[in-house]
Amino acid sequence: MLAYALLAGLLFGLYFTLVGLGLNLVFGVLRIVNLAHGDILMLGAFTAYWLFTTFRVPPLLSAALALPLFAGAGVPFYYLVVPRLLRSRDPEMLSLIFFFGLSQIIEALAAIVFGTSERSIPGSALARGPVALLHQTFPAAWVTSAALSGLAVLGVYLYLYRTRLGYLTRAVMVHWEESVASGIDAHRVSAIAFGAGLALAGIAGVLAPFMLGSVTPAMGVDTTITAFAVIVMGSLGSPLGTVLGGILYGVSLMVMQTYFSSWANLLPYLLLIGILLLRPSGLLGRQIRRA
Amino acid sequence: MHKRLLGIVLLILMTLGGSRVMLPPAGAAGAPGEITLGTLYASSGPFASISMPVYYGLRLWIDQKNAEGGVFVKPFHKKIPLKLIAYDDQSSTATAATLYNQLITQDKVDILIADSGSVLTSVAVPIARDHKMLLIDQTGTGAAFFTKDNPYIVLIADPVSSIWPRYAAEFLAKDGVALGIRRVAMVYATNDFTGTQASAFRKFIKESGAPLQFVYDEGVPTNTSSYTVIINNIRAANPDAVIELGYAGNDISFLRNLQDSGVKFKWLFAIYPGLETELLKKAVGTKALDYVYTYVPSSVISYRTNFGMSLAQFRAAWYEKYAHSNVEFGFNSVAGYTTGLVLERALAVTQSLDQLALRKAIFSLSGKLRTLDGLFQLDPTGAQIGEITPLGQIVPASAGGIRFVIVYPHSVATGKPVYPAP
């Protein structure tokens, strides 16, 4: 049972890495906590649900569509909102309030459009049959979701560490003013990172029905809390820390479900509090904004 | 910097966990000439799918009565229109507690009706008792709500949780043993509704003296969304029968994970495939429901009625009124309408609008009133002991559909159980 829990935790954790990655990217670049992150993810989930139930669009294609759709929406949204937030006296606090309000609006609109009940997509729409992995069998949808999440993480890593835009993004992460002084168009770089963050949330949303069983318009808040716990555990602003945080969360949750199932959902909060008290900058963090 | 970060984290957690945007109050206290009903509903959150159908069912009854000029109220010997004051608790018990207080102290409603389900009813029980208001408990079935020293609660539209599993447990102890079932696994969400049912399952099976053994018996948080590891752990225990007790979201996740993992159990019971069949069909598909045992609810069985619409009439009225809504017809929609029927009969016989007089009037209906929800019957604590649902099995039907076969009790059975499930 332990081996199964560990492997399942790894798959689940990879998914939650993807869930947290967009939030962390946005925070790393902008020092803004997007409290509507979970609601953006929920929109991705309902987009996939609507595409599947209306046009029989396979979820993998929905995930591919989510990338330009959410990134395309994120860039203009950035220019519309974020520079104004950053110019305020306390951008961190103002962004919390703004995105909290946005979260409520998105949830209410989604409830009006899709109703309040749970919705889902059959697992076979993503991948068929259970998959054997190290002598254990797992839902194929889980393995596919974890693989897609791994690819997304790899993509973000290559973007940050192997592309010129990634170098510029990391420069903005380290120090906004210095990057501007050195001639970097910080707003352009940040807008792309913001769009990428939303795209990652959208893709995570497409996979949500397969990893979380079902989706509802109200899932955003809980998802944001879990994503926040994951990125704080790893280290705010560090994409690699998010991988560690996600896997730690997934493995711990599954082990808890195996041995102390009644207490399993306390875990993210316990881990969050424990790591904040013992190592406030996160497991991989040296300084908050080190890229 | 770290202190500031810690502050931000705490603020976020408080913001996300502690506060919700509330809708503005729906109106002032009841004016003369109106009976004010106060209730809560959850338009979002984990209990929305069981709350909204109840709320819509209640509203359907109110709209019908008001179209007829109101309900007959015996103390005034005339029909009086109904006024509904309803607030959205968004599935938050903290918000619900505030709003129940508001209904009592600010809106001064004549009749206080709880939101659906045990979680959102649980906070209303002490508040109603403190204010000496009779709580019209629609579907909050937790057995702990009902005590001999509290006359301010009555359960209207669902049987108390402690008797729900009676037929399912009896089936396991009698027919199940004959079929070869010996090892039972149970996983339940840790809330009043399903926690009480889990206790009742254990009690009924223990009292039966049947050679049944619990090989897995674990609780999970109500907001559990992943059951894959739990399903694997249950499989490792090698059970003959599996009982999964949860709210709709739990059942959807469990059945989805079960289907995706390729694991098959010989005998599987879950609550919501029967209670909210349409919702489950949409969420998990009919294949995932094949051969699942469940309660056969009042939204499926046409009970003989002596008051109110029949099931067929109610179903037609529901689809006429809510054809374009996203709220599914099902057991909970019947429950909301049943609440209205019981109140209508009680107002027609009560001596006054005093809360204990209202209670007495409702008790006077016990054992006599038959609605589309079955026989209305109360025990001395106000717990509903009628309206109990038989055990059924969902089997494949033509054109990829499903149908219910009642398998226990034998007096109402419509077929034999399929065991083990193919």
Chai-1 contact restraints between the chains, C-beta under 6 A:
chainA,res_idxA,chainB,res_idxB,connection_type,confidence,min_distance_angstrom,max_distance_angstrom,comment,restraint_id
A,M1,B,N233,contact,1.0,0.0,6.0,A-B,restraint_1
A,M1,B,A236,contact,1.0,0.0,6.0,A-B,restraint_2
A,Y4,B,N232,contact,1.0,0.0,6.0,A-B,restraint_3
A,A5,B,V229,contact,1.0,0.0,6.0,A-B,restraint_4
A,A8,B,T228,contact,1.0,0.0,6.0,A-B,restraint_5
A,A8,B,V229,contact,1.0,0.0,6.0,A-B,restraint_6
A,F100,B,T15,contact,1.0,0.0,6.0,A-B,restraint_7
A,Q104,B,V21,contact,1.0,0.0,6.0,A-B,restraint_8
A,A111,B,S44,contact,1.0,0.0,6.0,A-B,restraint_9
A,G115,B,N326,contact,1.0,0.0,6.0,A-B,restraint_10
A,T116,B,S43,contact,1.0,0.0,6.0,A-B,restraint_11
A,T116,B,S44,contact,1.0,0.0,6.0,A-B,restraint_12
A,T116,B,A48,contact,1.0,0.0,6.0,A-B,restraint_13
A,T116,B,M52,contact,1.0,0.0,6.0,A-B,restraint_14
A,S117,B,S49,contact,1.0,0.0,6.0,A-B,restraint_15
A,S117,B,L279,contact,1.0,0.0,6.0,A-B,restraint_16
A,E118,B,S49,contact,1.0,0.0,6.0,A-B,restraint_17
A,E118,B,G249,contact,1.0,0.0,6.0,A-B,restraint_18
A,E118,B,I252,contact,1.0,0.0,6.0,A-B,restraint_19
A,E118,B,A283,contact,1.0,0.0,6.0,A-B,restraint_20
A,S120,B,A283,contact,1.0,0.0,6.0,A-B,restraint_21
A,P122,B,G285,contact,1.0,0.0,6.0,A-B,restraint_22
A,G123,B,D260,contact,1.0,0.0,6.0,A-B,restraint_23
A,P130,B,S261,contact,1.0,0.0,6.0,A-B,restraint_24
A,P130,B,G262,contact,1.0,0.0,6.0,A-B,restraint_25
A,P139,B,D260,contact,1.0,0.0,6.0,A-B,restraint_26
A,P139,B,S261,contact,1.0,0.0,6.0,A-B,restraint_27
A,A141,B,D260,contact,1.0,0.0,6.0,A-B,restraint_28
A,L212,B,S225,contact,1.0,0.0,6.0,A-B,restraint_29
A,G213,B,S225,contact,1.0,0.0,6.0,A-B,restraint_30
A,G213,B,I252,contact,1.0,0.0,6.0,A-B,restraint_31
A,G213,B,S253,contact,1.0,0.0,6.0,A-B,restraint_32
A,G213,B,R256,contact,1.0,0.0,6.0,A-B,restraint_33
A,S214,B,I252,contact,1.0,0.0,6.0,A-B,restraint_34
A,S214,B,A283,contact,1.0,0.0,6.0,A-B,restraint_35
A,A218,B,S44,contact,1.0,0.0,6.0,A-B,restraint_36
A,A218,B,G45,contact,1.0,0.0,6.0,A-B,restraint_37
A,V221,B,L16,contact,1.0,0.0,6.0,A-B,restraint_38
A,I225,B,L16,contact,1.0,0.0,6.0,A-B,restraint_39
A,M254,B,V229,contact,1.0,0.0,6.0,A-B,restraint_40
A,Q257,B,V229,contact,1.0,0.0,6.0,A-B,restraint_41
A,Q257,B,I230,contact,1.0,0.0,6.0,A-B,restraint_42
A,T258,B,V229,contact,1.0,0.0,6.0,A-B,restraint_43
A,T258,B,N233,contact,1.0,0.0,6.0,A-B,restraint_44
A,S261,B,E218,contact,1.0,0.0,6.0,A-B,restraint_45
A,S261,B,V220,contact,1.0,0.0,6.0,A-B,restraint_46
A,S262,B,T190,contact,1.0,0.0,6.0,A-B,restraint_47
A,S262,B,G219,contact,1.0,0.0,6.0,A-B,restraint_48
A,N265,B,P221,contact,1.0,0.0,6.0,A-B,restraint_49
A,P280,B,H2,contact,1.0,0.0,6.0,A-B,restraint_50
A,I288,B,M1,contact,1.0,0.0,6.0,A-B,restraint_51
